[in-house]
Amino acid sequence: MTDDTSDDASRPPWLFDRTDDRGIERQLAPGLDARIFAGEHSMLSIVEIEPHSEGQLHSHEEEQWGYLLEGEVTRIQDGEAVDATAGDFWHTPGGVEHSIRTEEESAVVLDVFSPPRPEYREAGEGFGEREE
């Protein structure tokens, strides 16, 4: 039997973790830092949110699912603000305005987009709004 412990060099190329340097780094807003992984037909983003932080109210044409991995947030969507805790998840159809904020506790969110957001394929800042 062989030793199953491995370092990053021995991991297969299809296996990732949330700090993987193959991810595209993007600061969405002060206190909201994302690491984005893009495929051909979908994209995921790990968003780490510091306490007392808030994202800009925005919308985009891509469908989005969000899963709260850690912490507590207030999810703002289509004019409604709802408190969520780790384990909660939400669906945001394309074109619906949404945002997120934290109070005392930090949070980690996994967002999945389909199709991938073209503006998120590059490192940068902001939510990547496109000019119409």
CNS distance restraints for C-alpha pairs under 8 A (distance, minus, plus):
assign (resid   6 and name CA) (resid  10 and name CA) 5.98 0.50 0.50
assign (resid   6 and name CA) (resid  11 and name CA) 7.00 0.50 0.50
assign (resid   7 and name CA) (resid  11 and name CA) 6.84 0.50 0.50
assign (resid  11 and name CA) (resid  15 and name CA) 6.67 0.50 0.50
assign (resid  16 and name CA) (resid  20 and name CA) 6.08 0.50 0.50
assign (resid  18 and name CA) (resid  35 and name CA) 7.29 0.50 0.50
assign (resid  18 and name CA) (resid  46 and name CA) 6.57 0.50 0.50
assign (resid  19 and name CA) (resid  23 and name CA) 7.73 0.50 0.50
assign (resid  19 and name CA) (resid  35 and name CA) 7.53 0.50 0.50
assign (resid  22 and name CA) (resid  37 and name CA) 7.59 0.50 0.50
assign (resid  23 and name CA) (resid  35 and name CA) 5.24 0.50 0.50
assign (resid  23 and name CA) (resid  36 and name CA) 5.04 0.50 0.50
assign (resid  23 and name CA) (resid  37 and name CA) 5.15 0.50 0.50
assign (resid  24 and name CA) (resid  34 and name CA) 7.89 0.50 0.50
assign (resid  24 and name CA) (resid  35 and name CA) 5.29 0.50 0.50
assign (resid  24 and name CA) (resid  36 and name CA) 4.79 0.50 0.50
assign (resid  24 and name CA) (resid  37 and name CA) 6.51 0.50 0.50
assign (resid  24 and name CA) (resid 120 and name CA) 7.85 0.50 0.50
assign (resid  24 and name CA) (resid 121 and name CA) 7.03 0.50 0.50
assign (resid  24 and name CA) (resid 122 and name CA) 6.45 0.50 0.50
assign (resid  24 and name CA) (resid 123 and name CA) 5.43 0.50 0.50
assign (resid  25 and name CA) (resid  33 and name CA) 7.47 0.50 0.50
assign (resid  25 and name CA) (resid  34 and name CA) 5.80 0.50 0.50
assign (resid  25 and name CA) (resid  35 and name CA) 4.66 0.50 0.50
assign (resid  25 and name CA) (resid  36 and name CA) 6.41 0.50 0.50
assign (resid  25 and name CA) (resid 122 and name CA) 7.98 0.50 0.50
assign (resid  25 and name CA) (resid 123 and name CA) 5.15 0.50 0.50
assign (resid  25 and name CA) (resid 124 and name CA) 7.00 0.50 0.50
assign (resid  26 and name CA) (resid  33 and name CA) 6.05 0.50 0.50
assign (resid  26 and name CA) (resid  34 and name CA) 5.13 0.50 0.50
assign (resid  26 and name CA) (resid  35 and name CA) 6.36 0.50 0.50
assign (resid  26 and name CA) (resid  36 and name CA) 7.60 0.50 0.50
assign (resid  26 and name CA) (resid 120 and name CA) 7.88 0.50 0.50
assign (resid  26 and name CA) (resid 123 and name CA) 5.18 0.50 0.50
assign (resid  26 and name CA) (resid 124 and name CA) 4.92 0.50 0.50
assign (resid  26 and name CA) (resid 125 and name CA) 5.40 0.50 0.50
assign (resid  26 and name CA) (resid 126 and name CA) 7.40 0.50 0.50
assign (resid  27 and name CA) (resid  31 and name CA) 7.91 0.50 0.50
assign (resid  27 and name CA) (resid  32 and name CA) 6.00 0.50 0.50
assign (resid  27 and name CA) (resid  33 and name CA) 4.49 0.50 0.50
assign (resid  27 and name CA) (resid  34 and name CA) 6.03 0.50 0.50
assign (resid  27 and name CA) (resid 124 and name CA) 6.56 0.50 0.50
assign (resid  27 and name CA) (resid 125 and name CA) 4.71 0.50 0.50
assign (resid  27 and name CA) (resid 126 and name CA) 6.16 0.50 0.50
assign (resid  28 and name CA) (resid  32 and name CA) 5.44 0.50 0.50
assign (resid  28 and name CA) (resid  33 and name CA) 5.93 0.50 0.50
assign (resid  28 and name CA) (resid  34 and name CA) 6.83 0.50 0.50
assign (resid  28 and name CA) (resid  55 and name CA) 7.25 0.50 0.50
assign (resid  28 and name CA) (resid 125 and name CA) 5.50 0.50 0.50
assign (resid  28 and name CA) (resid 126 and name CA) 4.22 0.50 0.50
assign (resid  28 and name CA) (resid 127 and name CA) 5.25 0.50 0.50
assign (resid  29 and name CA) (resid  33 and name CA) 7.27 0.50 0.50
assign (resid  29 and name CA) (resid  54 and name CA) 7.47 0.50 0.50
assign (resid  29 and name CA) (resid  55 and name CA) 5.98 0.50 0.50
assign (resid  29 and name CA) (resid  56 and name CA) 7.42 0.50 0.50
assign (resid  29 and name CA) (resid 125 and name CA) 7.24 0.50 0.50
assign (resid  29 and name CA) (resid 126 and name CA) 5.87 0.50 0.50
assign (resid  29 and name CA) (resid 127 and name CA) 7.72 0.50 0.50
assign (resid  30 and name CA) (resid  53 and name CA) 6.99 0.50 0.50
assign (resid  30 and name CA) (resid  54 and name CA) 7.90 0.50 0.50
assign (resid  31 and name CA) (resid  48 and name CA) 7.79 0.50 0.50
assign (resid  31 and name CA) (resid  49 and name CA) 5.57 0.50 0.50
assign (resid  31 and name CA) (resid  50 and name CA) 4.96 0.50 0.50
assign (resid  31 and name CA) (resid  51 and name CA) 7.66 0.50 0.50
assign (resid  31 and name CA) (resid  53 and name CA) 5.49 0.50 0.50
assign (resid  31 and name CA) (resid  54 and name CA) 7.61 0.50 0.50
assign (resid  32 and name CA) (resid  47 and name CA) 6.43 0.50 0.50
assign (resid  32 and name CA) (resid  48 and name CA) 5.77 0.50 0.50
assign (resid  32 and name CA) (resid  49 and name CA) 4.61 0.50 0.50
assign (resid  32 and name CA) (resid  50 and name CA) 6.62 0.50 0.50
assign (resid  32 and name CA) (resid  53 and name CA) 7.09 0.50 0.50
assign (resid  32 and name CA) (resid  54 and name CA) 7.63 0.50 0.50
assign (resid  32 and name CA) (resid  55 and name CA) 7.19 0.50 0.50
assign (resid  33 and name CA) (resid  47 and name CA) 5.53 0.50 0.50
assign (resid  33 and name CA) (resid  48 and name CA) 5.32 0.50 0.50
assign (resid  33 and name CA) (resid  49 and name CA) 6.61 0.50 0.50
assign (resid  34 and name CA) (resid  45 and name CA) 6.13 0.50 0.50
assign (resid  34 and name CA) (resid  46 and name CA) 5.40 0.50 0.50
assign (resid  34 and name CA) (resid  47 and name CA) 4.27 0.50 0.50
assign (resid  34 and name CA) (resid  48 and name CA) 6.33 0.50 0.50
assign (resid  35 and name CA) (resid  45 and name CA) 5.59 0.50 0.50
assign (resid  35 and name CA) (resid  46 and name CA) 5.29 0.50 0.50
assign (resid  35 and name CA) (resid  47 and name CA) 6.64 0.50 0.50
assign (resid  36 and name CA) (resid  43 and name CA) 7.23 0.50 0.50
assign (resid  36 and name CA) (resid  44 and name CA) 5.82 0.50 0.50
assign (resid  36 and name CA) (resid  45 and name CA) 4.26 0.50 0.50
assign (resid  36 and name CA) (resid  46 and name CA) 6.44 0.50 0.50
assign (resid  36 and name CA) (resid 120 and name CA) 7.25 0.50 0.50
assign (resid  36 and name CA) (resid 121 and name CA) 7.78 0.50 0.50
assign (resid  37 and name CA) (resid  43 and name CA) 5.78 0.50 0.50
assign (resid  37 and name CA) (resid  44 and name CA) 5.35 0.50 0.50
assign (resid  37 and name CA) (resid  45 and name CA) 6.21 0.50 0.50
assign (resid  38 and name CA) (resid  42 and name CA) 6.51 0.50 0.50
assign (resid  38 and name CA) (resid  43 and name CA) 4.35 0.50 0.50
assign (resid  38 and name CA) (resid  44 and name CA) 6.46 0.50 0.50
assign (resid  38 and name CA) (resid 116 and name CA) 6.66 0.50 0.50
assign (resid  38 and name CA) (resid 121 and name CA) 6.88 0.50 0.50
assign (resid  39 and name CA) (resid  43 and name CA) 5.63 0.50 0.50
assign (resid  39 and name CA) (resid 116 and name CA) 7.34 0.50 0.50
assign (resid  40 and name CA) (resid 116 and name CA) 7.39 0.50 0.50
assign (resid  41 and name CA) (resid 114 and name CA) 6.37 0.50 0.50
assign (resid  41 and name CA) (resid 115 and name CA) 5.33 0.50 0.50
assign (resid  41 and name CA) (resid 116 and name CA) 6.21 0.50 0.50
assign (resid  42 and name CA) (resid 112 and name CA) 7.04 0.50 0.50
assign (resid  42 and name CA) (resid 113 and name CA) 5.64 0.50 0.50
assign (resid  42 and name CA) (resid 114 and name CA) 4.66 0.50 0.50
assign (resid  42 and name CA) (resid 115 and name CA) 5.13 0.50 0.50
assign (resid  42 and name CA) (resid 116 and name CA) 4.92 0.50 0.50
assign (resid  43 and name CA) (resid 112 and name CA) 5.63 0.50 0.50
assign (resid  43 and name CA) (resid 113 and name CA) 5.09 0.50 0.50
assign (resid  43 and name CA) (resid 114 and name CA) 6.54 0.50 0.50
assign (resid  43 and name CA) (resid 115 and name CA) 7.21 0.50 0.50
assign (resid  43 and name CA) (resid 116 and name CA) 4.93 0.50 0.50
assign (resid  43 and name CA) (resid 117 and name CA) 7.44 0.50 0.50
assign (resid  44 and name CA) (resid 110 and name CA) 6.87 0.50 0.50
assign (resid  44 and name CA) (resid 111 and name CA) 5.46 0.50 0.50
assign (resid  44 and name CA) (resid 112 and name CA) 4.33 0.50 0.50
assign (resid  44 and name CA) (resid 113 and name CA) 6.19 0.50 0.50
assign (resid  45 and name CA) (resid 109 and name CA) 7.99 0.50 0.50
assign (resid  45 and name CA) (resid 110 and name CA) 5.73 0.50 0.50
assign (resid  45 and name CA) (resid 111 and name CA) 5.03 0.50 0.50
assign (resid  45 and name CA) (resid 112 and name CA) 6.42 0.50 0.50
assign (resid  46 and name CA) (resid 108 and name CA) 6.97 0.50 0.50
assign (resid  46 and name CA) (resid 109 and name CA) 5.81 0.50 0.50
assign (resid  46 and name CA) (resid 110 and name CA) 4.71 0.50 0.50
assign (resid  46 and name CA) (resid 111 and name CA) 6.42 0.50 0.50
assign (resid  47 and name CA) (resid 108 and name CA) 5.58 0.50 0.50
assign (resid  47 and name CA) (resid 109 and name CA) 5.07 0.50 0.50
assign (resid  47 and name CA) (resid 110 and name CA) 6.35 0.50 0.50
assign (resid  47 and name CA) (resid 111 and name CA) 7.54 0.50 0.50
assign (resid  48 and name CA) (resid 106 and name CA) 7.64 0.50 0.50
assign (resid  48 and name CA) (resid 107 and name CA) 6.01 0.50 0.50
assign (resid  48 and name CA) (resid 108 and name CA) 4.57 0.50 0.50
assign (resid  48 and name CA) (resid 109 and name CA) 6.60 0.50 0.50
assign (resid  49 and name CA) (resid  53 and name CA) 6.70 0.50 0.50
assign (resid  49 and name CA) (resid 102 and name CA) 7.32 0.50 0.50
assign (resid  49 and name CA) (resid 106 and name CA) 5.55 0.50 0.50
assign (resid  49 and name CA) (resid 107 and name CA) 5.06 0.50 0.50
assign (resid  49 and name CA) (resid 108 and name CA) 6.06 0.50 0.50
assign (resid  49 and name CA) (resid 109 and name CA) 7.96 0.50 0.50
assign (resid  50 and name CA) (resid 102 and name CA) 7.27 0.50 0.50
assign (resid  50 and name CA) (resid 105 and name CA) 7.36 0.50 0.50
assign (resid  50 and name CA) (resid 106 and name CA) 4.62 0.50 0.50
assign (resid  50 and name CA) (resid 107 and name CA) 6.70 0.50 0.50
assign (resid  51 and name CA) (resid 102 and name CA) 5.47 0.50 0.50
assign (resid  51 and name CA) (resid 103 and name CA) 5.52 0.50 0.50
assign (resid  51 and name CA) (resid 104 and name CA) 5.20 0.50 0.50
assign (resid  51 and name CA) (resid 105 and name CA) 4.99 0.50 0.50
assign (resid  51 and name CA) (resid 106 and name CA) 4.55 0.50 0.50
assign (resid  51 and name CA) (resid 107 and name CA) 7.68 0.50 0.50
assign (resid  52 and name CA) (resid 101 and name CA) 7.12 0.50 0.50
assign (resid  52 and name CA) (resid 102 and name CA) 5.14 0.50 0.50
assign (resid  52 and name CA) (resid 103 and name CA) 4.66 0.50 0.50
assign (resid  52 and name CA) (resid 104 and name CA) 6.21 0.50 0.50
assign (resid  52 and name CA) (resid 105 and name CA) 7.72 0.50 0.50
assign (resid  53 and name CA) (resid 101 and name CA) 5.55 0.50 0.50
assign (resid  53 and name CA) (resid 102 and name CA) 5.46 0.50 0.50
assign (resid  53 and name CA) (resid 103 and name CA) 7.25 0.50 0.50
assign (resid  54 and name CA) (resid  99 and name CA) 7.45 0.50 0.50
assign (resid  54 and name CA) (resid 100 and name CA) 5.79 0.50 0.50
assign (resid  54 and name CA) (resid 101 and name CA) 4.11 0.50 0.50
assign (resid  54 and name CA) (resid 102 and name CA) 6.53 0.50 0.50
assign (resid  55 and name CA) (resid  99 and name CA) 5.41 0.50 0.50
assign (resid  55 and name CA) (resid 100 and name CA) 5.47 0.50 0.50
assign (resid  55 and name CA) (resid 101 and name CA) 6.33 0.50 0.50
assign (resid  56 and name CA) (resid  99 and name CA) 5.95 0.50 0.50
assign (resid  56 and name CA) (resid 100 and name CA) 7.94 0.50 0.50
assign (resid  56 and name CA) (resid 127 and name CA) 7.84 0.50 0.50
assign (resid  57 and name CA) (resid  97 and name CA) 6.22 0.50 0.50
assign (resid  57 and name CA) (resid  98 and name CA) 5.34 0.50 0.50
assign (resid  57 and name CA) (resid  99 and name CA) 4.83 0.50 0.50
assign (resid  58 and name CA) (resid  97 and name CA) 5.10 0.50 0.50
assign (resid  58 and name CA) (resid  98 and name CA) 5.63 0.50 0.50
assign (resid  58 and name CA) (resid  99 and name CA) 6.69 0.50 0.50
assign (resid  58 and name CA) (resid 127 and name CA) 7.81 0.50 0.50
assign (resid  59 and name CA) (resid  94 and name CA) 7.19 0.50 0.50
assign (resid  59 and name CA) (resid  95 and name CA) 5.28 0.50 0.50
assign (resid  59 and name CA) (resid  96 and name CA) 5.48 0.50 0.50
assign (resid  59 and name CA) (resid  97 and name CA) 4.54 0.50 0.50
assign (resid  59 and name CA) (resid  98 and name CA) 6.33 0.50 0.50
assign (resid  60 and name CA) (resid  94 and name CA) 5.76 0.50 0.50
assign (resid  60 and name CA) (resid  95 and name CA) 5.27 0.50 0.50
assign (resid  60 and name CA) (resid  96 and name CA) 7.37 0.50 0.50
assign (resid  60 and name CA) (resid  97 and name CA) 7.99 0.50 0.50
assign (resid  60 and name CA) (resid 129 and name CA) 7.51 0.50 0.50
assign (resid  61 and name CA) (resid  93 and name CA) 7.91 0.50 0.50
assign (resid  61 and name CA) (resid  94 and name CA) 4.21 0.50 0.50
assign (resid  61 and name CA) (resid  95 and name CA) 5.09 0.50 0.50
assign (resid  62 and name CA) (resid  93 and name CA) 7.21 0.50 0.50
assign (resid  62 and name CA) (resid  94 and name CA) 4.78 0.50 0.50
assign (resid  62 and name CA) (resid  95 and name CA) 7.59 0.50 0.50
assign (resid  62 and name CA) (resid 113 and name CA) 6.25 0.50 0.50
assign (resid  62 and name CA) (resid 114 and name CA) 5.70 0.50 0.50
assign (resid  62 and name CA) (resid 115 and name CA) 5.93 0.50 0.50
assign (resid  62 and name CA) (resid 116 and name CA) 7.29 0.50 0.50
assign (resid  62 and name CA) (resid 117 and name CA) 6.78 0.50 0.50
assign (resid  63 and name CA) (resid  91 and name CA) 7.82 0.50 0.50
assign (resid  63 and name CA) (resid  92 and name CA) 6.02 0.50 0.50
assign (resid  63 and name CA) (resid  93 and name CA) 4.72 0.50 0.50
assign (resid  63 and name CA) (resid  94 and name CA) 4.66 0.50 0.50
assign (resid  63 and name CA) (resid 113 and name CA) 5.69 0.50 0.50
assign (resid  63 and name CA) (resid 114 and name CA) 5.43 0.50 0.50
assign (resid  63 and name CA) (resid 115 and name CA) 7.22 0.50 0.50
assign (resid  64 and name CA) (resid  91 and name CA) 5.99 0.50 0.50
assign (resid  64 and name CA) (resid  92 and name CA) 5.03 0.50 0.50
assign (resid  64 and name CA) (resid  93 and name CA) 6.35 0.50 0.50
assign (resid  64 and name CA) (resid  94 and name CA) 7.27 0.50 0.50
assign (resid  64 and name CA) (resid 111 and name CA) 6.67 0.50 0.50
assign (resid  64 and name CA) (resid 112 and name CA) 5.54 0.50 0.50
assign (resid  64 and name CA) (resid 113 and name CA) 4.61 0.50 0.50
assign (resid  64 and name CA) (resid 114 and name CA) 6.67 0.50 0.50
assign (resid  65 and name CA) (resid  89 and name CA) 7.25 0.50 0.50
assign (resid  65 and name CA) (resid  90 and name CA) 5.69 0.50 0.50
assign (resid  65 and name CA) (resid  91 and name CA) 4.56 0.50 0.50
assign (resid  65 and name CA) (resid  92 and name CA) 6.12 0.50 0.50
assign (resid  65 and name CA) (resid 111 and name CA) 5.60 0.50 0.50
assign (resid  65 and name CA) (resid 112 and name CA) 5.13 0.50 0.50
assign (resid  65 and name CA) (resid 113 and name CA) 6.66 0.50 0.50
assign (resid  66 and name CA) (resid  89 and name CA) 5.37 0.50 0.50
assign (resid  66 and name CA) (resid  90 and name CA) 5.24 0.50 0.50
assign (resid  66 and name CA) (resid  91 and name CA) 6.52 0.50 0.50
assign (resid  66 and name CA) (resid 109 and name CA) 6.50 0.50 0.50
assign (resid  66 and name CA) (resid 110 and name CA) 5.60 0.50 0.50
assign (resid  66 and name CA) (resid 111 and name CA) 4.33 0.50 0.50
assign (resid  66 and name CA) (resid 112 and name CA) 6.38 0.50 0.50
assign (resid  67 and name CA) (resid  87 and name CA) 6.84 0.50 0.50
assign (resid  67 and name CA) (resid  88 and name CA) 6.12 0.50 0.50
assign (resid  67 and name CA) (resid  89 and name CA) 4.17 0.50 0.50
assign (resid  67 and name CA) (resid  90 and name CA) 6.62 0.50 0.50
assign (resid  67 and name CA) (resid 109 and name CA) 5.57 0.50 0.50
assign (resid  67 and name CA) (resid 110 and name CA) 5.08 0.50 0.50
assign (resid  67 and name CA) (resid 111 and name CA) 6.41 0.50 0.50
assign (resid  68 and name CA) (resid  72 and name CA) 7.84 0.50 0.50
assign (resid  68 and name CA) (resid  84 and name CA) 7.69 0.50 0.50
assign (resid  68 and name CA) (resid  85 and name CA) 6.77 0.50 0.50
assign (resid  68 and name CA) (resid  86 and name CA) 4.98 0.50 0.50
assign (resid  68 and name CA) (resid  87 and name CA) 5.61 0.50 0.50
assign (resid  68 and name CA) (resid  88 and name CA) 5.63 0.50 0.50
assign (resid  68 and name CA) (resid  89 and name CA) 5.95 0.50 0.50
assign (resid  68 and name CA) (resid 107 and name CA) 7.40 0.50 0.50
assign (resid  68 and name CA) (resid 108 and name CA) 6.16 0.50 0.50
assign (resid  68 and name CA) (resid 109 and name CA) 4.55 0.50 0.50
assign (resid  68 and name CA) (resid 110 and name CA) 6.46 0.50 0.50
assign (resid  69 and name CA) (resid  86 and name CA) 5.24 0.50 0.50
assign (resid  69 and name CA) (resid  87 and name CA) 6.04 0.50 0.50
assign (resid  69 and name CA) (resid 107 and name CA) 7.46 0.50 0.50
assign (resid  69 and name CA) (resid 108 and name CA) 5.44 0.50 0.50
assign (resid  69 and name CA) (resid 109 and name CA) 5.53 0.50 0.50
assign (resid  69 and name CA) (resid 110 and name CA) 6.79 0.50 0.50
assign (resid  70 and name CA) (resid  85 and name CA) 7.52 0.50 0.50
assign (resid  70 and name CA) (resid  86 and name CA) 4.84 0.50 0.50
assign (resid  70 and name CA) (resid  87 and name CA) 7.66 0.50 0.50
assign (resid  70 and name CA) (resid 106 and name CA) 7.84 0.50 0.50
assign (resid  70 and name CA) (resid 107 and name CA) 5.11 0.50 0.50
assign (resid  70 and name CA) (resid 108 and name CA) 5.00 0.50 0.50
assign (resid  70 and name CA) (resid 109 and name CA) 7.13 0.50 0.50
assign (resid  71 and name CA) (resid  85 and name CA) 6.07 0.50 0.50
assign (resid  71 and name CA) (resid  86 and name CA) 5.47 0.50 0.50
assign (resid  71 and name CA) (resid 105 and name CA) 6.15 0.50 0.50
assign (resid  71 and name CA) (resid 106 and name CA) 5.71 0.50 0.50
assign (resid  71 and name CA) (resid 107 and name CA) 4.21 0.50 0.50
assign (resid  71 and name CA) (resid 108 and name CA) 6.65 0.50 0.50
assign (resid  72 and name CA) (resid  83 and name CA) 7.34 0.50 0.50
assign (resid  72 and name CA) (resid  84 and name CA) 5.76 0.50 0.50
assign (resid  72 and name CA) (resid  85 and name CA) 4.51 0.50 0.50
assign (resid  72 and name CA) (resid  86 and name CA) 6.35 0.50 0.50
assign (resid  72 and name CA) (resid 102 and name CA) 6.70 0.50 0.50
assign (resid  72 and name CA) (resid 103 and name CA) 7.92 0.50 0.50
assign (resid  72 and name CA) (resid 105 and name CA) 6.34 0.50 0.50
assign (resid  72 and name CA) (resid 106 and name CA) 7.08 0.50 0.50
assign (resid  72 and name CA) (resid 107 and name CA) 5.99 0.50 0.50
assign (resid  73 and name CA) (resid  83 and name CA) 5.85 0.50 0.50
assign (resid  73 and name CA) (resid  84 and name CA) 5.39 0.50 0.50
assign (resid  73 and name CA) (resid  85 and name CA) 6.59 0.50 0.50
assign (resid  73 and name CA) (resid 100 and name CA) 6.66 0.50 0.50
assign (resid  73 and name CA) (resid 101 and name CA) 5.62 0.50 0.50
assign (resid  73 and name CA) (resid 102 and name CA) 4.77 0.50 0.50
assign (resid  73 and name CA) (resid 103 and name CA) 7.20 0.50 0.50
assign (resid  73 and name CA) (resid 107 and name CA) 6.90 0.50 0.50
assign (resid  74 and name CA) (resid  81 and name CA) 6.24 0.50 0.50
assign (resid  74 and name CA) (resid  82 and name CA) 5.41 0.50 0.50
assign (resid  74 and name CA) (resid  83 and name CA) 4.32 0.50 0.50
assign (resid  74 and name CA) (resid  84 and name CA) 5.98 0.50 0.50
assign (resid  74 and name CA) (resid 100 and name CA) 5.70 0.50 0.50
assign (resid  74 and name CA) (resid 101 and name CA) 5.29 0.50 0.50
assign (resid  74 and name CA) (resid 102 and name CA) 6.30 0.50 0.50
assign (resid  75 and name CA) (resid  81 and name CA) 5.60 0.50 0.50
assign (resid  75 and name CA) (resid  82 and name CA) 5.28 0.50 0.50
assign (resid  75 and name CA) (resid  83 and name CA) 6.23 0.50 0.50
assign (resid  75 and name CA) (resid  84 and name CA) 6.88 0.50 0.50
assign (resid  75 and name CA) (resid  98 and name CA) 7.52 0.50 0.50
assign (resid  75 and name CA) (resid  99 and name CA) 6.20 0.50 0.50
assign (resid  75 and name CA) (resid 100 and name CA) 4.66 0.50 0.50
assign (resid  75 and name CA) (resid 101 and name CA) 6.75 0.50 0.50
assign (resid  76 and name CA) (resid  80 and name CA) 5.50 0.50 0.50
assign (resid  76 and name CA) (resid  81 and name CA) 4.29 0.50 0.50
assign (resid  76 and name CA) (resid  82 and name CA) 6.42 0.50 0.50
assign (resid  76 and name CA) (resid  98 and name CA) 5.28 0.50 0.50
assign (resid  76 and name CA) (resid  99 and name CA) 5.01 0.50 0.50
assign (resid  76 and name CA) (resid 100 and name CA) 5.74 0.50 0.50
assign (resid  77 and name CA) (resid  81 and name CA) 6.53 0.50 0.50
assign (resid  77 and name CA) (resid  92 and name CA) 7.75 0.50 0.50
assign (resid  77 and name CA) (resid  96 and name CA) 7.12 0.50 0.50
assign (resid  77 and name CA) (resid  97 and name CA) 5.87 0.50 0.50
assign (resid  77 and name CA) (resid  98 and name CA) 4.21 0.50 0.50
assign (resid  77 and name CA) (resid  99 and name CA) 6.52 0.50 0.50
assign (resid  78 and name CA) (resid  96 and name CA) 5.97 0.50 0.50
assign (resid  78 and name CA) (resid  97 and name CA) 5.41 0.50 0.50
assign (resid  78 and name CA) (resid  98 and name CA) 6.29 0.50 0.50
assign (resid  79 and name CA) (resid  97 and name CA) 7.70 0.50 0.50
assign (resid  79 and name CA) (resid  98 and name CA) 7.94 0.50 0.50
assign (resid  84 and name CA) (resid  88 and name CA) 6.02 0.50 0.50
assign (resid  92 and name CA) (resid  96 and name CA) 6.56 0.50 0.50
assign (resid  92 and name CA) (resid  98 and name CA) 7.90 0.50 0.50
assign (resid 102 and name CA) (resid 106 and name CA) 6.59 0.50 0.50
assign (resid 102 and name CA) (resid 107 and name CA) 7.32 0.50 0.50
assign (resid 113 and name CA) (resid 117 and name CA) 6.98 0.50 0.50
assign (resid 116 and name CA) (resid 120 and name CA) 7.80 0.50 0.50
assign (resid 117 and name CA) (resid 121 and name CA) 7.08 0.50 0.50
assign (resid 119 and name CA) (resid 128 and name CA) 5.43 0.50 0.50
assign (resid 119 and name CA) (resid 129 and name CA) 7.63 0.50 0.50
assign (resid 119 and name CA) (resid 130 and name CA) 7.56 0.50 0.50
assign (resid 120 and name CA) (resid 128 and name CA) 6.74 0.50 0.50
